[in-house]
């Protein structure tokens, strides 16, 4: 079983440079041909590379080292450079060193050098001069850079499904995409974020993340609060999923926004829509008009179980996505595409 991992502490060491060569050219009738030891090759780097096929940090090992450079040879032959080691990481990986963010990898194919390889040593040919016609000096290769980095994954998606346990977020994600998160009649069925892709006829794709259920006090790290909340930071708009069948469902919305705001100021003010789930239940039909009176936001009432009114959600989701794309392009930035 491969588990979802969104934290890794990794030690990176660049490859060691090869030492310089030490030799003198010699052939019949040319005994003192001079120094001809070549330089050593540089050590290989260790490079983090973003791959959209990666969904977790579970395949990232705790230690990586670049390949060493080769020693310089005779006849001024340079040693070959050590090969670089590429480490695949998911989109949305944050790289931190000593508590400071050093890289934010959000684009497919983006690279970050985690550790540079050491420079190759100089052969005795390098030290040839008019004052020293037969140098014997050569230098060893430099050691590679060594760093300990913390990798943290923050799920990158266009929309985030936010709600309390058993609100029906996983069922909704299964209904609108091909994702298959676990669904059951007990709280905290989903323990890890899932990303589903909503596809439209013009081939646009909107990524929707199922953020595991929050609880009161999540911003104080109750339950698995911080582990859940950090995945909401990357979402450009939010879909608040409330259970219409419970008494006073608008209280759920207030609590959700409070937890988001306490975690990060302004997070609850991102564009979004309120989704009233479980409209197929009798009590939900009674609570729906009361909910619309209590809040100012738009409410989309639907049933993830029966598929009632999913079309309205599809249309509004596309409106939110198009607004996000236009806003990014107007600022001269490229929107996230799936």
C-alpha positions as CSV (number, residue, x, y, z in Angstrom):
1,X,0.0,0.0,0.0
2,X,1.3,3.5,-0.9
3,X,0.1,6.0,1.6
4,X,-0.5,9.7,1.0
5,X,2.5,11.7,2.4
6,X,2.7,15.5,2.4
7,X,5.8,16.0,4.6
8,X,9.4,14.8,4.0
9,X,12.7,15.6,5.6
10,X,15.4,14.8,3.0
11,X,19.2,15.0,3.1
12,X,20.8,16.0,-0.2
13,X,24.5,15.7,-1.1
14,X,26.0,16.8,-4.4
15,X,28.5,14.5,-6.1
16,X,32.2,15.0,-5.3
17,X,34.4,16.4,-8.0
18,X,37.1,14.2,-9.5
19,X,40.7,14.8,-8.7
20,X,43.1,16.3,-11.2
21,X,45.4,14.1,-13.2
22,X,49.1,13.9,-12.5
23,X,51.3,12.7,-15.4
24,X,54.0,13.7,-17.8
25,X,54.0,13.2,-21.6
26,X,56.6,10.8,-22.7
27,X,57.4,9.0,-26.0
28,X,60.6,7.8,-27.8
29,X,63.0,10.7,-28.5
30,X,60.9,13.1,-26.5
31,X,61.5,12.2,-22.9
32,X,60.6,15.6,-21.3
33,X,57.3,16.2,-23.0
34,X,55.9,18.3,-20.1
35,X,52.9,17.8,-17.8
36,X,49.7,16.5,-19.4
37,X,47.5,15.6,-16.4
38,X,43.9,16.8,-17.2
39,X,41.3,18.3,-14.8
40,X,38.8,16.2,-12.9
41,X,35.1,16.2,-13.8
42,X,32.6,18.1,-11.8
43,X,30.2,16.3,-9.4
44,X,26.6,15.8,-10.4
45,X,23.8,18.0,-8.9
46,X,20.7,16.7,-7.1
47,X,17.7,18.4,-8.7
48,X,14.0,18.5,-7.7
49,X,11.7,18.3,-10.8
50,X,8.0,18.8,-10.7
51,X,5.9,16.1,-12.3
52,X,2.1,16.4,-12.5
53,X,1.8,12.6,-12.4
54,X,3.1,12.6,-8.9
55,X,0.3,13.0,-6.3
56,X,2.2,12.5,-3.1
57,X,5.7,12.7,-1.5
58,X,5.5,9.0,-0.7
59,X,8.1,8.0,-3.3
60,X,10.7,10.6,-2.1
61,X,13.5,8.9,-0.2
62,X,15.2,10.4,2.9
63,X,18.6,10.6,1.2
64,X,20.0,11.5,-2.3
65,X,23.5,12.0,-3.6
66,X,24.7,13.0,-7.0
67,X,27.2,10.9,-9.0
68,X,30.9,11.7,-8.5
69,X,33.1,13.2,-11.2
70,X,35.9,11.1,-12.7
71,X,39.6,11.7,-12.3
72,X,41.5,13.6,-15.0
73,X,43.5,11.5,-17.4
74,X,46.7,11.5,-19.3
75,X,47.2,13.5,-22.5
76,X,45.2,16.4,-21.1
77,X,42.1,14.4,-21.0
78,X,39.5,15.8,-18.7
79,X,37.5,13.5,-16.4
80,X,33.8,13.2,-17.2
81,X,31.2,15.1,-15.1
82,X,29.1,13.2,-12.7
83,X,25.5,12.7,-13.8
84,X,22.8,14.7,-12.1
85,X,20.1,12.9,-10.0
86,X,16.5,14.0,-10.6
87,X,13.9,13.7,-7.8
88,X,10.3,13.8,-9.0
89,X,8.0,15.8,-6.7
90,X,4.3,16.7,-7.1
91,X,2.9,20.1,-8.2
92,X,2.6,22.3,-5.2
93,X,5.7,21.2,-3.3
94,X,7.2,23.8,-0.9
95,X,10.9,23.5,-0.2
96,X,12.1,24.9,3.2
97,X,15.5,25.2,4.8
98,X,15.9,26.2,8.5
99,X,12.3,27.2,8.6
100,X,12.6,29.5,5.5
101,X,10.9,28.9,2.2
102,X,13.6,28.6,-0.5
103,X,11.4,27.3,-3.4
104,X,7.8,27.1,-4.3
105,X,7.3,24.6,-7.1
106,X,3.9,25.1,-8.7
107,X,4.5,24.5,-12.4
108,X,4.9,21.2,-14.3
109,X,8.5,20.7,-15.4
110,X,9.9,23.3,-12.9
111,X,13.3,22.5,-11.4
112,X,15.2,23.4,-8.3
113,X,18.8,22.4,-7.5
114,X,18.7,20.9,-4.1
115,X,22.5,20.4,-3.9
116,X,25.2,21.4,-6.3
117,X,28.0,19.0,-7.2
118,X,31.6,19.9,-6.2
119,X,34.0,21.3,-8.8
120,X,36.6,19.0,-10.3
121,X,40.3,19.2,-9.2
122,X,43.0,20.7,-11.4
123,X,45.6,18.5,-13.1
124,X,49.3,19.3,-13.1
125,X,49.0,20.7,-16.7
126,X,46.9,23.6,-15.2
127,X,49.9,24.7,-13.1
128,X,52.4,24.9,-16.1
129,X,54.1,28.3,-16.3
130,X,57.3,29.9,-17.4
131,X,58.6,29.7,-13.9
132,X,57.6,26.1,-13.4
133,X,58.0,23.9,-16.5
134,X,57.5,20.6,-14.7
135,X,54.8,21.1,-12.1
136,X,53.9,18.1,-9.9
137,X,51.1,19.9,-8.1
138,X,47.5,18.7,-8.7
139,X,44.4,19.3,-6.6
140,X,41.6,17.0,-5.4
141,X,38.0,17.5,-6.3
142,X,35.8,19.6,-4.0
143,X,33.0,17.8,-2.0
144,X,29.5,18.3,-3.1
145,X,27.1,20.7,-1.3
146,X,25.2,19.1,1.6
147,X,21.8,20.3,2.7
148,X,18.8,19.1,4.8
149,X,15.6,20.3,3.3
150,X,12.0,20.0,4.4
151,X,9.5,19.2,1.6
152,X,5.9,20.1,2.2
153,X,3.0,19.4,-0.2
154,X,0.1,21.8,-0.6
155,X,-2.4,20.4,-3.0
156,X,-2.8,22.6,-6.0
157,X,-6.4,22.7,-7.4
158,X,-8.7,25.3,-8.8
159,X,-11.5,24.6,-6.3
160,X,-11.6,23.3,-2.8
161,X,-14.5,21.4,-1.2
162,X,-14.7,22.6,2.3
163,X,-17.1,21.2,4.9
164,X,-17.5,19.4,8.2
165,X,-17.3,15.6,8.4
166,X,-20.2,13.7,6.7
167,X,-21.3,16.8,4.7
168,X,-21.0,14.7,1.6
169,X,-17.9,16.2,0.0
170,X,-16.5,12.8,-1.1
171,X,-19.8,11.8,-2.6
172,X,-20.0,15.1,-4.5
173,X,-16.5,14.7,-5.9
174,X,-17.4,11.2,-7.1
175,X,-20.5,12.6,-8.7
176,X,-18.8,15.4,-10.7
177,X,-15.5,13.7,-11.6
178,X,-13.8,10.3,-12.0
179,X,-12.1,10.5,-8.6
180,X,-13.0,7.7,-6.2
181,X,-12.5,8.8,-2.6
182,X,-13.9,6.6,0.1
183,X,-17.5,7.1,1.1
184,X,-19.1,5.7,4.3
185,X,-21.8,6.6,6.9
186,X,-19.3,7.7,9.6
187,X,-17.2,10.8,10.1
188,X,-13.6,11.3,8.8
189,X,-14.0,8.7,6.0
190,X,-11.6,10.8,4.0
191,X,-8.2,11.2,5.7
192,X,-6.2,12.5,2.7
193,X,-7.0,15.1,0.1
194,X,-8.3,13.8,-3.3
195,X,-8.2,15.8,-6.5
196,X,-10.9,15.1,-9.1
197,X,-11.0,16.6,-12.7
198,X,-14.2,18.1,-14.0
199,X,-14.1,18.0,-17.8
200,X,-16.0,20.3,-20.2
201,X,-16.9,19.9,-23.8
202,X,-14.3,22.6,-24.9
203,X,-11.6,20.4,-23.3
204,X,-11.1,22.8,-20.4
205,X,-10.4,20.9,-17.1
206,X,-11.2,22.2,-13.6
207,X,-9.4,20.5,-10.7
208,X,-11.5,20.1,-7.5
209,X,-9.9,19.1,-4.3
210,X,-11.8,17.2,-1.6
211,X,-10.3,18.6,1.6
212,X,-10.8,16.2,4.6
213,X,-13.5,17.3,7.0
214,X,-12.7,20.1,9.4
215,X,-13.8,20.4,13.0
216,X,-14.2,23.3,15.4
217,X,-10.8,24.4,16.6
218,X,-9.0,23.1,13.5
219,X,-6.9,26.3,13.3
220,X,-5.5,25.3,16.7
221,X,-4.5,21.9,15.2
222,X,-7.4,20.0,16.8
223,X,-8.1,16.8,15.0
224,X,-5.9,16.9,11.9
225,X,-6.5,20.6,11.5
226,X,-3.2,22.0,10.2
227,X,-2.8,18.9,7.9
228,X,-6.1,19.7,6.3
229,X,-6.0,23.5,6.3
230,X,-2.7,24.0,4.5
231,X,-4.2,22.2,1.4
232,X,-6.9,24.9,1.1
233,X,-4.3,27.7,0.7
234,X,-3.6,26.7,-2.9
235,X,-7.3,26.7,-4.0
236,X,-8.3,29.7,-6.0
237,X,-12.0,29.5,-5.1
238,X,-13.9,27.5,-2.5
239,X,-17.0,25.3,-2.5
240,X,-18.6,25.3,1.0
241,X,-20.5,22.1,1.4
242,X,-23.2,22.1,4.1
243,X,-25.5,19.4,5.2
244,X,-29.1,20.7,4.7
245,X,-30.6,18.0,6.8
246,X,-29.1,19.1,10.1
247,X,-30.7,21.9,12.2
248,X,-29.5,25.4,11.5
249,X,-27.1,24.6,8.6
250,X,-26.0,28.2,8.3
251,X,-24.1,27.7,11.6
252,X,-21.9,25.2,9.7
253,X,-21.0,27.9,7.2
254,X,-20.2,30.4,9.9
255,X,-17.9,27.9,11.7
256,X,-16.2,27.0,8.5
257,X,-15.4,30.6,7.6
258,X,-14.2,31.3,11.1
259,X,-11.7,28.4,11.0
260,X,-10.4,29.5,7.6
261,X,-10.0,33.1,8.7
262,X,-8.2,32.1,11.9
263,X,-5.8,29.9,10.0
264,X,-5.0,32.6,7.4
265,X,-6.4,36.1,7.1
266,X,-8.4,36.6,3.9
267,X,-8.8,32.9,3.2
268,X,-12.6,32.9,3.8
269,X,-13.0,35.9,1.5
270,X,-11.9,34.0,-1.7
271,X,-14.6,33.6,-4.4
272,X,-16.9,30.7,-3.8
273,X,-20.4,29.3,-3.5
274,X,-22.4,27.5,-0.8
275,X,-23.5,24.0,-1.8
276,X,-26.5,22.7,0.2
277,X,-26.1,18.9,-0.1
278,X,-28.7,16.1,0.6
279,X,-31.6,18.0,-0.8
280,X,-33.3,14.6,-1.4
281,X,-34.1,14.4,2.4
282,X,-37.4,15.9,3.7
283,X,-35.8,18.0,6.4
284,X,-33.4,19.6,3.8
285,X,-36.3,21.0,1.8
286,X,-37.6,22.7,5.0
287,X,-34.1,24.2,5.8
288,X,-33.3,25.4,2.3
289,X,-35.4,28.6,2.3
290,X,-34.3,29.4,5.8
291,X,-30.6,29.0,4.8
292,X,-31.1,31.4,1.9
293,X,-32.6,34.0,4.2
294,X,-29.7,33.7,6.7
295,X,-26.8,34.2,4.3
296,X,-26.0,36.5,1.4
297,X,-24.0,34.1,-0.7
298,X,-25.5,32.1,-3.6
299,X,-26.8,28.7,-2.5
300,X,-26.8,25.7,-4.9
301,X,-29.1,23.0,-3.5
302,X,-28.3,19.5,-4.9
303,X,-28.0,15.8,-4.0
304,X,-24.7,14.1,-4.6
305,X,-26.4,10.8,-4.0
306,X,-29.2,11.1,-6.6
307,X,-27.5,13.7,-8.9
308,X,-30.3,16.3,-8.5
309,X,-29.3,19.8,-9.8
310,X,-25.7,18.9,-10.5
311,X,-26.0,20.9,-13.8
312,X,-26.2,24.2,-11.9
313,X,-23.0,23.3,-10.1
314,X,-21.2,22.5,-13.3
315,X,-22.2,25.8,-14.8
316,X,-21.3,27.9,-11.8
317,X,-18.0,26.1,-11.4
318,X,-17.1,27.0,-14.9
319,X,-18.0,30.6,-14.3
320,X,-15.7,30.7,-11.3
321,X,-12.9,29.1,-13.3
322,X,-13.3,31.6,-16.3
323,X,-13.2,34.5,-13.8
324,X,-10.0,33.1,-12.3
325,X,-8.4,32.7,-15.7
326,X,-9.3,36.2,-16.8
327,X,-7.9,37.7,-13.6
328,X,-4.6,35.8,-13.9
329,X,-4.2,36.8,-17.6
330,X,-5.0,40.5,-16.8
331,X,-2.1,40.5,-14.3
332,X,0.2,39.0,-16.9
333,X,0.4,35.6,-15.2
334,X,-0.3,32.2,-16.6
335,X,-3.3,30.4,-14.9
336,X,-2.8,26.9,-13.5
337,X,-3.9,24.3,-16.2
338,X,-4.6,20.6,-15.7
